[in-house]
């Protein structure tokens, strides 16, 4: 894209920096799941956790692999508390609970 607008001063001063900021944000905001597993496992193993609170979280979306591969296997015996705000949240929570054999959980409207 830069080659196409390389001689355009307006592009160089206003558009290109904006595009670069968006690209940088996407890189920072994107989750590299595999890169985070080691830190997440280490945190869970080094901390005494007796309750898992899930609030405002994409448990059946982008964060599901964390739950599937790390969090639930390590913390399945804990108390789980799911906060929900919308019908979609409730649907996700129900799907999550059906996916895993959680025995000790509550749901709370907030």
Buried (B, 14 or more C-beta within 10 A) or exposed (E): EEEEEEEEEEBEEEEBEEEEEEEEEEEEEEEEBEEEBEEBBEEBEEEEEEEBEBEEBEBBEEBBBBBEBBBBEBBBEBBBBBBBEEEEBBEBBBEBBEBBEBEEBEBEEE
